[in-house]
Structure formats: C-alpha cells, structure tokens
C-alpha cells in the first residue's frame, strides 16, 4: 500500500493509493509524505566516501568517522511531490540529492540491528537538495536547510511491499533526461544499521524519516530555475519537483 | 507573563507560572513547583550556537568564529524542568552549558537586524549538555554529542519578551549541588540576538516556537550521577535538572512502557 498526504479543503488528509500511478495526484496539492523529524546521513555513499577518504586523515578531520555522520533537515525544508524547490535568487548552484528514505513505523529507543527492521514502517523517495558541499567539518545548515530543500514523497510504501531494500535502482532525471543512476547497494551503512545507530541515543518516533545517503554532487545533479527534477526508486515511486527562482515564489506570496 | 506546559493526568497542559514559581491551571488551581511534572515549554526548530562567547571559545582552544557556528538538535533531546538526564557509563566528560534561549514569536523571513527583536516572543533557559567523548570532526559538534535523549533541559517557562528589559545584559550562572561553577553575562555574546535572527532568517523561514540557544560562557565542569544541576539566567528563570546513571535511565524506560 502507498500512503499519501494531500491537502483537502485546507486539511492534511491521508489517502491510500492502490497503484504506483501518479496520474491520480495531478490535480492535488501533495504534502510531504512524512511528518516527523528528518535525519540525513552524510558520507554514506561508497564512491563518495572512497574519493574523500584520503582527506579524512588530514586536518580538520584528523581521523575517519567512526559512526554514521548525521545531519537534520529542518521542517521548513520539507515539501511534497510537485511543489517548487526554490533556487537562490543570486544564482548560487543547487544540487539534487537522490536517496531512499526510511520511515519509522513505531517508536523505538536503543533497538538492536537484528530487531531494527521491525520498527521500519515503509520507504519513500527523498531529494536531499543542497548547495555545494564544500566541507563536512561543520554543520551544513546554510547549504542544506533552505526553504523547500527536501522534497519527500510522493508517498510512503509499506515496508512489506519492498522486497529487497538493499538493491533498488535510483534514477535521477532532469527535464525528462536521465542524468544519474545509482543503487541502494551503494550505501555503506544499511537500513538496519542506521535505525539501530540513531536509536542508540535518539528515540525515534513513528513518522520520523532517515535519508539513507546521497551520492557525490556532481555536475550531473546540478539544478537551475526552470528545471524539473525527478527521482525514480524501483518499487518505491517517482518524486518529481520543479525548480523555481525563489524571487518568483516570494513575489507570488507577497 | 510566564507560560509553561506540565503533564496533568498524562495530558500536556498549558499553564501560567506565578511569582512563587508555581504552576497555575486555567481554572486557577495552583500546583506547587516541586509537585508539577514540567515539560519543555515549546517545540520547534532548535538552533544552537557554538563558541558564541569569546571566553568559552578560548577555553576550548578555539578562536571565536567569523560567522555564527550554528548546529541543530532534534526534539527527542528536550526535557522539562526538574527532570532527569542520564550520563552514559564509561564516559569521561559530560558537561552542562547554561544558555539564554530566544523563542521566535512570529514568522520571520529575511528580517533585518533593526527589526529582529520584534520577532522574539520570549525567553527561556536551556541547558545544552554535551558529552565530549563522542566528538568527531564531522558536522561538529555531532548529534551523538548534542542531540541525545534527555540531554537538553529547557524551561521552566517562557517569559514574554516584553518582561525582559535588556536580554543582552543578563547574568548566566550554573551551580552543581549548590556550588557556583559557571558565571558570565549575555553582554559577552559574539553574535547577539538581532544578528542571529537576521542571519538565520536569511537562510530559512523561522516559525513561532523556534528556539535560538545563544551559546554559553566559560566555566564548564563534569557532572556525575546524583548531581543537581541548576542553570540560571537572571530575570528569565532557574532551571533544575538531576543527573542519573545509565542503568537508572534504562529502568525508567521499562517503567514507562
């Protein structure tokens, strides 16, 4: 089953869709598919990690990370399927961040890796949009927490409906043209390890979301105003959003 | 006016706080400070300033930054007044950080420094505990250090901004078991509240209830199970917290479930 949140008469309403056809959503205002805290995992892509690994023994890092590297996508970043990603008015480059999203199904504290999957309710598609990632030393609030920088959706697919979450293709297209392909088999820490680790010091609540990992922000993932970006994850869904100059959005909102 | 939230019959309930620090329900019923089950007085985004007092930066062997060092916390970490924070077994250094917390009162985007104070609804006290053993040089200070369950006591209440004459001239003090350990003044902030509102609202939209933890001065010390930690901001509030050990914490989880 696919669980979608749409705006009906001004009220957030959950609807269940039987098929993976987004045609049903064409005339709807689709809300972010999840409502809880959103955690991102940095440096969890194998080739990105391998590329940066030599620098991890140098200043300012000194040592490689011993645990998954976490960040938070604040609530102002969350938008739904079809909503506009605001590009900075000054033309600062923006990059897509295709990732599978792990949606917590019930509250858990300190769950073991062996039991972690019992607390996963489902999966969604996330576009963890970012300005260029110049540093992993200090928190990337400026690069990652701009309004609308985290499309989530279009829905949450029940975990039971995703056969092998560790081997799903992820294809990113811009303006209908395929620009990037990866797979969930490129994640360093997998779903169970991430859920267990986060819950070792943070109680996870139903509806919380973990963005499992994004690839290197190469030119292929560069977004500019006027583009439409879509991310297709096998067995999960297609998340599509237009990119709009933020000045246009601000003007429209008065 | 001082506004707080307490649990009454397991229901999160809005209260006001009187001059004796007791909670007052809407119907006028008074619940003594020591009897009330205090909860964090608000929920929202949490922005926390690192190295925002020059003396504290020096204490950690850092130069004060040229632009605000902002990190985020998740709501799991919040805790109310007079609640328990756990210290994991096997760690060497867990310290408090007494901070003035500015709470956003109305939606703010691209607000100028000159107008920024109009967007502050009130103030509260935050204790931004850190476990230094877990520091790593990736998105430092990392969440395992700063966004832990029970590690951010907040409260006891929010005091209206109108009732705080000058938020940039308030004494900050921390006591362990009654002994003064940390003392400073908000006048020594590197980046003050209007600067921070302008800086953050240029990046993103701020909403009512969002919190800016404005940083801590020098005077850090280790805390141990059994300690009573009081963080106090002059004219704002006095936030009490108790340190328990890990097995006491694990037991409390089982009891709640």
Interface residues (C-beta under 8 A of the other chain):
Chain A: X37 X39 X42 X43 X60 X61 X62 X63 X65 X66 X67 X69 X70 X71 X72 X74 X75 X76 X77 X109 X110 X136 X137 X138 X139 X140 X141 X142 X145 X146 X147 X201 X202 X203 X204 X205
Chain B: X45 X47 X69 X70 X71 X72 X73 X74 X75 X76 X77 X109 X136 X137 X138 X139 X140 X141 X142 X143 X144 X147 X148 X149 X203 X204 X205 X207 X253
